[in-house]
Amino acid sequence: MKLLVTGATGKLGALIVETLLATVPARHLAVSVRSPEKAESLRSRGVDVREGDFDRPETLDRAFEGIDRLLIVSTDGDNETRIRQHGVAVAAAQRANVGFIAYTSLVNAGENPIFLAPVHRATEEAIRRSGIPYAFLRNNWYLENETGTVQAVLGGAPWLTSAGAGKVGWATRRDYAEAAAAVLAGESRESAAYELSGSLLTQEELAAKLSGILGREVPVQQVDDATYAGIMSSAGVPDPVVPILVGIQSAIREGALEVESGDLERLLGRAPTPIEEGLRQIVEELQS
Ligand SMILES: NC(=O)c1ccc[n+]([C@@H]2O[C@H](COP(=O)([O-])OP(=O)(O)OC[C@H]3O[C@@H](n4cnc5c(N)ncnc54)[C@H](OP(=O)(O)O)[C@@H]3O)[C@@H](O)[C@H]2O)c1
């Protein structure tokens, strides 16, 4: 049985491989990466490092050869690029007769109104059409996405948001990685979609947890989208990124990430890492 993880030199992929190496013999493990030289430490541990670039389909034929269970980590970039890249990866998996595909998707991908969702809908559809059994790992929000806001708070700013009372099922990137590793290393070939959420919290509730860690009040400043955009611009956020951040805030306000589910806990076989612990780690990293 040979498992392969794409994006293994990315943040999530690296954590997935690290988790797998604790339970799966390295000889059963392969990674597909754009820059094999960045995965030298994995090769030295016995992992089969293969070159695979979703922009160069020919690399994927060799990358996916002989693979039983494949985990496609979603790429970054704009929607159109990602839809094309993921489609290329799924087609290569079909050509290679891969037996099972896991894919890092987004909570409630089928109906989620957030602007990122079309990528995940299109990719899930391509995987369904391939006829290969699958697991859709529909991740909610990484707690680490809030690092910039935490940093601003550490610098004396309030917790700035235009997300209103919208709730988010934040969980740590490491928890999502461990859940993905559990699915990939499992034996199930039954197709399933997992909604992977932590406990639902509002911005105020998250800020209150940060306040508990810092031992001081963290005021929350709720603003409208235009004000949020203006503050982001004046804080130096590049122009093309500002509408992305605003789009995320407005989607959260509309409940796009308000997905309650016990799937994360079930896949982990334990409760998700407490948000306080994840926040403490973010604070420590920012202060180190
Ligand atoms: N739910 C959430 O809150 C959330 C938050 C952030 C990200 N995400 C999604 O989860 C994914 C993983 O997150 P992350 O934190 O690990 O992000 P990341 O570190 O930016 O990882 C992105 C990975 O995609 C790979 N990639 C990009 N273009 C590729 C291509 N043409 N062919 C093959 N691989 C390609 C990158 O390869 P290199 O290592 O060569 O650069 C990298 O490994 C992201 O890409 C994004 O789709 C979700």
The ligand as an ORCA input file, in Angstrom:
! r2SCAN-3c Opt
* xyz 0 1
  N      -9.547     26.508      5.414
  C      -8.655     27.451      5.629
  O      -8.763     28.266      6.553
  C      -7.447     27.540      4.759
  C      -6.450     28.474      5.073
  C      -5.315     28.529      4.275
  C      -5.196     27.675      3.199
  N      -6.184     26.791      2.907
  C      -6.073     25.848      1.766
  O      -5.297     24.754      2.206
  C      -4.143     24.599      1.387
  C      -2.967     24.208      2.235
  O      -2.770     25.215      3.205
  P      -1.323     25.620      3.670
  O      -1.483     26.397      4.899
  O      -0.430     24.417      3.661
  O      -0.883     26.608      2.473
  P       0.523     26.669      1.745
  O       1.642     26.476      2.718
  O       0.480     27.924      0.929
  O       0.487     25.404      0.786
  C       0.027     25.436     -0.524
  C       0.608     24.208     -1.198
  O       0.110     24.152     -2.540
  C       1.213     23.770     -3.348
  N       1.031     24.171     -4.722
  C       0.808     25.425     -5.193
  N       0.783     25.393     -6.542
  C       0.996     24.112     -6.921
  C       1.111     23.452     -8.165
  N       1.027     24.118     -9.313
  N       1.343     22.118     -8.173
  C       1.468     21.436     -7.024
  N       1.373     21.998     -5.804
  C       1.150     23.325     -5.762
  C       2.396     24.506     -2.739
  O       3.599     23.937     -3.207
  P       5.050     24.525     -2.765
  O       5.311     23.893     -1.431
  O       5.938     24.071     -3.849
  O       4.903     26.017     -2.689
  C       2.151     24.279     -1.271
  O       2.702     23.068     -0.850
  C      -3.962     25.961      0.700
  O      -3.275     25.821     -0.501
  C      -5.393     26.415      0.535
  O      -5.967     25.791     -0.601
  C      -7.293     26.694      3.671
*
